[in-house]
Amino acid sequence: MDRGIRSSNCLDIWTEENNDIIKKWKVYCLLRNERGQETQHDARKRYYSEIHKLLQKIQGVPCVPASVRLELTIRYNTLLFALSLSEFTETRVLLTQGLVRALEAKGCQPPGSEPILLWQTALQSFAGTDLLSCLHQLLCVQWALWLCTDQLEELQILLSGPQKEIAAAPGDLLAVIGDLRFSIEGNPSLLVAMAPGELKELVHICTVTTKGIGEMEEGKDSEALLAFQEALSQPASRTLLAQLHTLAGICLAKLAQPQSAMQCFRKALEVDFGCRSALYQSSLLYGRLGNVQAEMEALHLLHAAVTLSGCGDSARDQAPLLSAESLLRSPTLACFLATPSPPGIQHALAHRCLQSHRIPEAVEHFLDLLTSLQADGKLLVNTSGSPSLPRVPEIYLEAAFTMLKAKRYWDCVAICEEVISKTVDLVPERLALELPIEGHQEPESMMQPAPLTGRKTENVEERLNFVLWAGAAYLLQGLTYGHIKDNAEALTNFTRSINVLLKVLVKNKDGQFMDPGDGQAAGIKLQTLQRLKGLALAGRGVCFIHAGKQKEALQDFQLSLQASPGSEHADLWLVEALWQLERKEEALSHWRSRSRSSAQRPAPLENTPGGLPLYLQYNLQDGISFEPEGLKKKMEDLIHSRGVPTCKDI
């Protein structure tokens, strides 16, 4: 009798302790804006420690039928806190211990520690009892654990098993959980940190979402869309609903339904105006549709959203104990919903302005971008580029090119000088590269230091980057001085660019040095190298023409066309140089050959998909442009004087 009274007193004390801990947690959540310096993660650890100590007290005595409900409820609360802290191993151990002790209290022998066997035995043993709801609470936690650890096939095996306690139909996982019925009514006298019904709804919608993400990974966008639409029919937080609308929009965009996709992105923003991924996906879709104005408006809104001070961090810090964010851990989902950083958005805005010839706006965006990079204390030469943002030296070169287009010449010179000061000392004395064996492979994936370098290099591709950045900066300075008619400075900078670029030597698979500029097979890095060489040589050739050094100019124009074939302006300057050297027959022959081949001339490299850097793509040869009308008249006069019909006459 005394033992029963003492046992009853212990149960009452433990019940009160459980309720006190949960009450304190809920008060903390209500007053989270006034909690001072403690983060929610630290608070969870503190309450987890308290509830876990209480569970250890109960585990210190044998489990009996009278204490099963209390122990399972306290264990459920402990599991919620453990799962919220991503303590997956601890969660797994606590679940196994709980099932074993519940079976022992029932007088059943546990079949082992394998989770599915334990669950099947426990569900059958407690079928038809009022304790089944306590087991179902733990089963919700087990479901959440399998979801977090990418083991949903375990859930499907369990729910498709012979037991009838859950009444799930066999078949596809979504069909199984759609027919799932839990008895999860709690005891009002025992408080829980999260209602079991709320947890079941959360893991259900997260499971359907995970299924959709898996279909997207496999390229099954129609199936993924169906999964997301099913998830949208479930109760969920505004944040998750907005993300589901966004994912549905991405699927529709891939299925060539842009208008429907845009409606999904709008719904996402209506549900949660802070859904940055919907704004970003809208901007991408507007860009693909050619609506530049709408694309830029979306990017402006996105930039404003991501720069709101502390908004995103605060929202994450106030997340509930378990949320979709904590259960959906797929890297693929993070990739689909990723948005650029503020500098990445500024860079996208600058690009679009430049592409749409809105040069003054592009200038402002690039200046803002450079200011933000300097304010963040980023090094000019970093080694950790991000997918949405080029390497910092490339951003500076793009900004310099934009200043050149805007005729802000001294700004261009200053920005280039910044690049030169940080890269020129890192340019190797000589860099030998080996072309790949297969023509379609990128050389940077195959580059190995050639024996003549004398030693292994730390990173061949990075050293090539230093060459390209320094060479491009000198080239842009040369073009700038050419624009302001300072021929001597232009000549000096073009020569410096050429000298830097010529430090790179390319060997074929037979060990022979060769010119990598023939065709597309050499890869973008070497195409960039050759394009820079071609422009720098042509620019220096123009300087030689202006200085009356026609022989040197002719040689540079020939080398320019060898390095980067297809440049119409270099071709015309070559004819002009031949004419000024009184080599009129050669000039006429070259003029005719270029006229015949102009229709078959390959597309410039800057127009190739995924091609050259921005600062080499948009009319960079303006600084060496040639007005062909005068030369054309000379050629036609020469032809007429010999009684030979012109192409026009023919």
BELRA-V126279 format. One record per residue. RES is the residue in three letters. PHI is phi in radians with two decimals (* if undefined). BURIAL is # if it has 24 or more other C-alpha atoms within 12 Angstrom, else .. Layout:
# BELRA-V126279
((RES,PHI,BURIAL) (RES,PHI,BURIAL))
This chain:
# BELRA-V126279
((MET,*,.) (ASP,-1.10,.) (ARG,-1.11,.) (GLY,-1.14,.) (ILE,-1.15,.) (ARG,-1.11,.) (SER,-1.10,.) (SER,-1.13,.) (ASN,-1.11,.) (CYS,-1.08,.) (LEU,-1.09,#) (ASP,-1.14,.) (ILE,-1.11,.) (TRP,-1.19,#) (THR,-1.09,#) (GLU,-1.14,.) (GLU,-1.09,#) (ASN,-1.02,#) (ASN,-1.12,#) (ASP,-1.11,#) (ILE,-1.10,#) (ILE,-1.17,#) (LYS,-1.08,.) (LYS,-1.09,#) (TRP,-1.09,#) (LYS,-1.21,.) (VAL,-1.14,.) (TYR,-1.01,#) (CYS,-1.11,#) (LEU,-1.20,.) (LEU,-1.85,.) (ARG,-1.12,#) (ASN,-1.32,.) (GLU,-2.03,.) (ARG,-1.49,.) (GLY,1.37,.) (GLN,-1.50,.) (GLU,-1.25,.) (THR,-1.42,.) (GLN,-1.14,#) (HIS,-1.07,#) (ASP,-1.12,.) (ALA,-1.13,#) (ARG,-1.05,#) (LYS,-1.07,#) (ARG,-1.15,.) (TYR,-1.25,#) (TYR,-1.09,#) (SER,-1.07,.) (GLU,-1.18,#) (ILE,-1.25,#) (HIS,-1.22,#) (LYS,-1.10,.) (LEU,-1.13,#) (LEU,-1.09,#) (GLN,-1.14,.) (LYS,-1.05,.) (ILE,-1.16,#) (GLN,-1.22,#) (GLY,-1.30,.) (VAL,-2.13,.) (PRO,-1.04,.) (CYS,-1.40,#) (VAL,-2.15,#) (PRO,-0.92,#) (ALA,-1.19,.) (SER,-1.80,#) (VAL,-1.07,#) (ARG,-1.04,#) (LEU,-1.12,#) (GLU,-1.11,#) (LEU,-1.16,#) (THR,-1.22,#) (ILE,-1.12,#) (ARG,-1.13,#) (TYR,-1.04,#) (ASN,-1.10,#) (THR,-1.09,#) (LEU,-1.11,#) (LEU,-1.05,#) (PHE,-1.18,#) (ALA,-1.08,#) (LEU,-1.16,#) (SER,-1.15,#) (LEU,-1.65,#) (SER,1.06,#) (GLU,-1.51,.) (PHE,-1.21,#) (THR,-1.11,.) (GLU,-1.09,.) (THR,-1.07,#) (ARG,-1.09,#) (VAL,-1.14,.) (LEU,-1.11,#) (LEU,-1.13,#) (THR,-1.08,#) (GLN,-1.06,#) (GLY,-1.11,#) (LEU,-1.16,#) (VAL,-1.09,#) (ARG,-1.17,#) (ALA,-1.13,#) (LEU,-1.15,#) (GLU,-1.12,#) (ALA,-1.13,#) (LYS,-1.41,#) (GLY,1.49,.) (CYS,-1.81,.) (GLN,-1.50,.) (PRO,-1.07,#) (PRO,-1.36,.) (GLY,2.35,.) (SER,-1.96,.) (GLU,-1.25,.) (PRO,-0.98,#) (ILE,-1.15,#) (LEU,-1.11,#) (LEU,-1.06,#) (TRP,-1.15,#) (GLN,-1.05,#) (THR,-1.16,#) (ALA,-1.13,#) (LEU,-1.12,#) (GLN,-1.23,#) (SER,-1.21,#) (PHE,-1.76,#) (ALA,-1.06,#) (GLY,1.43,.) (THR,-1.78,.) (ASP,-1.32,.) (LEU,-1.57,#) (LEU,-1.08,#) (SER,-1.11,#) (CYS,-1.14,#) (LEU,-1.15,#) (HIS,-1.14,#) (GLN,-1.06,#) (LEU,-1.15,#) (LEU,-1.15,#) (CYS,-1.09,#) (VAL,-1.18,#) (GLN,-1.05,#) (TRP,-1.04,#) (ALA,-1.09,#) (LEU,-1.13,#) (TRP,-1.09,#) (LEU,-1.12,#) (CYS,-1.18,#) (THR,-1.76,#) (ASP,1.00,.) (GLN,-2.23,.) (LEU,-1.12,#) (GLU,-1.12,.) (GLU,-1.13,#) (LEU,-1.09,#) (GLN,-1.13,#) (ILE,-1.09,#) (LEU,-1.13,#) (LEU,-1.29,#) (SER,-1.65,#) (GLY,-1.33,#) (PRO,-1.34,.) (GLN,-1.17,#) (LYS,-1.86,.) (GLU,-1.22,#) (ILE,-1.86,#) (ALA,0.98,.) (ALA,-1.73,#) (ALA,-1.50,#) (PRO,-1.20,#) (GLY,2.36,.) (ASP,-1.05,.) (LEU,-0.99,#) (LEU,-1.13,#) (ALA,-1.19,.) (VAL,-1.10,#) (ILE,-1.29,#) (GLY,-1.18,#) (ASP,-1.62,.) (LEU,-1.24,#) (ARG,-2.20,#) (PHE,-1.94,#) (SER,-1.80,#) (ILE,-2.16,#) (GLU,-1.20,.) (GLY,-1.61,#) (ASN,-1.62,.) (PRO,-1.02,.) (SER,-1.41,.) (LEU,-2.03,#) (LEU,-1.41,#) (VAL,-2.19,#) (ALA,-1.26,#) (MET,-2.63,#) (ALA,-1.03,#) (PRO,-1.00,#) (GLY,-1.11,#) (GLU,-1.15,#) (LEU,-1.15,#) (LYS,-1.07,#) (GLU,-1.07,#) (LEU,-1.15,#) (VAL,-1.21,#) (HIS,-1.10,#) (ILE,-1.17,#) (CYS,-1.21,#) (THR,-1.17,#) (VAL,-1.09,#) (THR,-1.10,#) (THR,-1.08,#) (LYS,-1.07,#) (GLY,-1.10,#) (ILE,-1.12,#) (GLY,-1.08,#) (GLU,-1.15,#) (MET,-1.10,#) (GLU,-1.04,.) (GLU,-1.54,.) (GLY,1.38,.) (LYS,-1.63,.) (ASP,-1.19,#) (SER,-1.13,#) (GLU,-1.14,#) (ALA,-1.08,#) (LEU,-1.05,#) (LEU,-1.08,#) (ALA,-1.12,#) (PHE,-1.17,#) (GLN,-1.16,#) (GLU,-1.14,#) (ALA,-1.09,#) (LEU,-1.17,#) (SER,-1.44,.) (GLN,-1.68,#) (PRO,-1.16,.) (ALA,-2.79,#) (SER,-1.23,#) (ARG,-1.06,.) (THR,-1.07,#) (LEU,-1.18,#) (LEU,-1.06,#) (ALA,-1.11,#) (GLN,-1.15,#) (LEU,-1.16,#) (HIS,-1.05,#) (THR,-1.12,#) (LEU,-1.11,#) (ALA,-1.10,#) (GLY,-1.10,#) (ILE,-1.09,#) (CYS,-1.09,#) (LEU,-1.13,#) (ALA,-1.10,#) (LYS,-1.19,#) (LEU,-1.54,.) (ALA,1.06,.) (GLN,-2.17,.) (PRO,-1.09,#) (GLN,-1.18,.) (SER,-1.14,#) (ALA,-1.07,#) (MET,-1.13,#) (GLN,-1.10,#) (CYS,-1.12,#) (PHE,-1.12,#) (ARG,-1.14,#) (LYS,-1.08,#) (ALA,-1.03,#) (LEU,-1.28,#) (GLU,-1.18,.) (VAL,-1.24,#) (ASP,-2.54,#) (PHE,-1.12,.) (GLY,-1.51,#) (CYS,-1.32,#) (ARG,-1.17,#) (SER,-1.11,#) (ALA,-1.17,#) (LEU,-1.08,#) (TYR,-1.16,#) (GLN,-1.11,#) (SER,-1.08,#) (SER,-1.11,#) (LEU,-1.10,#) (LEU,-1.20,#) (TYR,-1.03,#) (GLY,-1.09,#) (ARG,-1.16,.) (LEU,-1.46,.) (GLY,1.43,.) (ASN,-1.60,.) (VAL,-1.12,#) (GLN,-1.09,.) (ALA,-1.15,#) (GLU,-1.05,#) (MET,-1.22,#) (GLU,-1.10,#) (ALA,-1.10,#) (LEU,-1.16,#) (HIS,-1.08,#) (LEU,-1.11,#) (LEU,-1.11,#) (HIS,-1.09,#) (ALA,-1.13,.) (ALA,-1.19,#) (VAL,-1.34,#) (THR,-1.70,.) (LEU,-1.11,.) (SER,-1.13,.) (GLY,1.21,.) (CYS,-1.10,.) (GLY,-1.14,.) (ASP,-1.11,.) (SER,-1.11,.) (ALA,-1.09,.) (ARG,-1.17,.) (ASP,-1.19,#) (GLN,-1.70,#) (ALA,-1.17,#) (PRO,-1.16,#) (LEU,-0.97,#) (LEU,-2.20,#) (SER,-2.44,#) (ALA,-1.05,#) (GLU,-1.10,#) (SER,-1.42,#) (LEU,-1.67,#) (LEU,-1.60,#) (ARG,-1.95,#) (SER,-1.23,#) (PRO,-1.05,.) (THR,-1.12,.) (LEU,-1.07,#) (ALA,-1.04,.) (CYS,-1.19,.) (PHE,-1.12,#) (LEU,-1.71,#) (ALA,-1.19,#) (THR,-2.24,#) (PRO,-1.15,#) (SER,-1.26,#) (PRO,-0.91,#) (PRO,-1.08,#) (GLY,-1.12,#) (ILE,-1.22,#) (GLN,-1.03,#) (HIS,-1.15,#) (ALA,-1.09,#) (LEU,-1.09,#) (ALA,-1.07,#) (HIS,-1.04,#) (ARG,-1.12,#) (CYS,-1.09,#) (LEU,-1.15,#) (GLN,-1.14,#) (SER,-1.70,.) (HIS,1.09,.) (ARG,-1.71,.) (ILE,-1.09,#) (PRO,-1.01,.) (GLU,-1.17,#) (ALA,-1.05,#) (VAL,-1.02,#) (GLU,-1.10,#) (HIS,-1.15,#) (PHE,-1.17,#) (LEU,-1.11,#) (ASP,-1.10,#) (LEU,-1.13,#) (LEU,-1.11,#) (THR,-1.10,.) (SER,-1.17,.) (LEU,-1.14,#) (GLN,-1.22,.) (ALA,-1.18,.) (ASP,-1.37,.) (GLY,1.25,.) (LYS,-1.30,.) (LEU,-1.26,.) (LEU,-1.12,#) (VAL,-1.85,#) (ASN,-1.89,.) (THR,-2.07,.) (SER,-2.26,.) (GLY,-1.20,.) (SER,-2.05,.) (PRO,-1.02,.) (SER,-1.58,.) (LEU,-2.44,#) (PRO,-1.17,#) (ARG,-1.07,#) (VAL,-1.03,#) (PRO,-1.03,#) (GLU,-1.18,#) (ILE,-1.10,#) (TYR,-1.10,#) (LEU,-1.16,#) (GLU,-1.10,#) (ALA,-1.11,#) (ALA,-1.09,#) (PHE,-1.09,#) (THR,-1.11,#) (MET,-1.09,#) (LEU,-1.12,#) (LYS,-1.11,#) (ALA,-1.49,#) (LYS,1.10,#) (ARG,-1.70,#) (TYR,-1.13,#) (TRP,-1.26,.) (ASP,-1.12,#) (CYS,-1.07,#) (VAL,-1.07,#) (ALA,-1.14,#) (ILE,-1.16,#) (CYS,-1.08,#) (GLU,-1.09,#) (GLU,-1.12,#) (VAL,-1.14,#) (ILE,-1.07,#) (SER,-1.11,.) (LYS,-1.68,#) (THR,-2.08,#) (VAL,-1.11,#) (ASP,-1.29,.) (LEU,-1.67,.) (VAL,-1.25,#) (PRO,-1.23,#) (GLU,-1.12,.) (ARG,-2.73,#) (LEU,-2.32,#) (ALA,-1.81,#) (LEU,-2.09,#) (GLU,-1.88,#) (LEU,-1.20,#) (PRO,-1.17,#) (ILE,-1.23,.) (GLU,-1.50,.) (GLY,-1.13,.) (HIS,-1.53,.) (GLN,-1.49,.) (GLU,-1.27,.) (PRO,-1.16,#) (GLU,-1.14,#) (SER,-1.43,.) (MET,-2.11,.) (MET,-1.09,#) (GLN,-2.33,#) (PRO,-1.10,#) (ALA,-1.31,#) (PRO,-0.98,.) (LEU,-1.28,.) (THR,-1.26,.) (GLY,1.53,.) (ARG,-2.86,.) (LYS,-1.25,.) (THR,-1.68,.) (GLU,-1.26,.) (ASN,-2.91,.) (VAL,-1.13,#) (GLU,-1.09,#) (GLU,-1.15,#) (ARG,-1.15,#) (LEU,-1.12,#) (ASN,-1.02,#) (PHE,-1.05,#) (VAL,-1.09,#) (LEU,-1.12,#) (TRP,-1.15,#) (ALA,-1.14,#) (GLY,-1.09,#) (ALA,-1.17,#) (ALA,-1.11,#) (TYR,-1.10,#) (LEU,-1.07,#) (LEU,-1.11,#) (GLN,-1.14,#) (GLY,-1.07,#) (LEU,-1.11,#) (THR,-1.10,#) (TYR,-1.15,#) (GLY,-1.12,#) (HIS,-1.15,#) (ILE,-1.65,.) (LYS,1.12,.) (ASP,-1.68,.) (ASN,-1.11,#) (ALA,-1.15,.) (GLU,-1.17,#) (ALA,-1.06,#) (LEU,-1.05,#) (THR,-1.06,#) (ASN,-1.29,#) (PHE,-1.08,#) (THR,-1.14,#) (ARG,-1.07,#) (SER,-1.06,#) (ILE,-1.08,#) (ASN,-1.08,#) (VAL,-1.18,#) (LEU,-1.18,#) (LEU,-1.31,#) (LYS,-1.27,#) (VAL,-1.61,#) (LEU,-2.02,#) (VAL,-2.07,#) (LYS,-2.01,#) (ASN,-1.52,#) (LYS,-1.17,.) (ASP,-1.56,.) (GLY,1.47,.) (GLN,-1.62,.) (PHE,-1.26,.) (MET,-2.61,.) (ASP,-1.60,#) (PRO,-1.42,#) (GLY,-1.50,#) (ASP,-1.59,.) (GLY,1.51,#) (GLN,-1.54,#) (ALA,-1.22,.) (ALA,-1.26,#) (GLY,1.66,#) (ILE,-1.09,#) (LYS,-1.06,#) (LEU,-1.32,#) (GLN,-1.10,#) (THR,-1.09,#) (LEU,-1.01,#) (GLN,-1.20,#) (ARG,-1.10,#) (LEU,-1.08,#) (LYS,-1.03,#) (GLY,-1.03,#) (LEU,-1.21,#) (ALA,-1.16,#) (LEU,-1.16,#) (ALA,-1.14,#) (GLY,-1.09,#) (ARG,-1.18,#) (GLY,-1.06,#) (VAL,-1.08,#) (CYS,-1.07,#) (PHE,-1.13,#) (ILE,-1.02,#) (HIS,-1.12,#) (ALA,-1.56,.) (GLY,1.34,.) (LYS,-1.83,.) (GLN,-1.19,#) (LYS,-1.13,#) (GLU,-1.11,#) (ALA,-1.09,#) (LEU,-1.03,#) (GLN,-1.07,#) (ASP,-1.16,#) (PHE,-1.14,#) (GLN,-1.13,#) (LEU,-1.16,#) (SER,-1.09,#) (LEU,-1.22,#) (GLN,-1.21,#) (ALA,-1.26,#) (SER,-2.39,#) (PRO,-1.10,#) (GLY,1.72,#) (SER,-1.40,#) (GLU,-1.09,#) (HIS,-1.18,#) (ALA,-1.09,#) (ASP,-1.05,#) (LEU,-1.18,#) (TRP,-1.11,#) (LEU,-1.08,#) (VAL,-1.09,#) (GLU,-1.09,#) (ALA,-1.10,#) (LEU,-1.07,#) (TRP,-1.09,#) (GLN,-1.16,#) (LEU,-1.50,.) (GLU,1.10,.) (ARG,-1.74,.) (LYS,-1.21,.) (GLU,-1.11,.) (GLU,-1.15,.) (ALA,-1.06,#) (LEU,-1.13,#) (SER,-1.10,.) (HIS,-1.19,#) (TRP,-1.05,#) (ARG,-1.15,.) (SER,-1.13,.) (ARG,-1.24,#) (SER,-1.16,.) (ARG,-1.21,.) (SER,-1.61,.) (SER,-1.08,.) (ALA,-1.20,.) (GLN,-1.67,.) (ARG,-1.08,.) (PRO,-1.13,.) (ALA,-1.08,.) (PRO,-1.01,#) (LEU,-1.04,#) (GLU,-1.19,#) (ASN,-1.68,.) (THR,-1.43,.) (PRO,-1.06,.) (GLY,1.00,.) (GLY,-1.46,.) (LEU,-1.25,#) (PRO,-1.05,#) (LEU,-0.95,#) (TYR,-1.27,#) (LEU,-2.03,#) (GLN,-1.76,#) (TYR,-2.00,#) (ASN,0.91,#) (LEU,-1.13,#) (GLN,-1.36,#) (ASP,-0.93,#) (GLY,-1.23,#) (ILE,-2.14,#) (SER,-1.15,#) (PHE,-2.24,#) (GLU,-1.50,.) (PRO,-1.39,.) (GLU,-1.06,.) (GLY,-1.09,.) (LEU,-1.16,#) (LYS,-1.05,#) (LYS,-1.12,.) (LYS,-1.04,.) (MET,-1.15,#) (GLU,-1.17,#) (ASP,-1.08,.) (LEU,-1.12,.) (ILE,-1.14,#) (HIS,-1.11,.) (SER,-1.13,.) (ARG,-1.79,.) (GLY,1.28,.) (VAL,-1.72,.) (PRO,-1.14,.) (THR,-1.42,.) (CYS,-1.04,.) (LYS,-1.13,.) (ASP,-1.12,.) (ILE,-1.17,.))
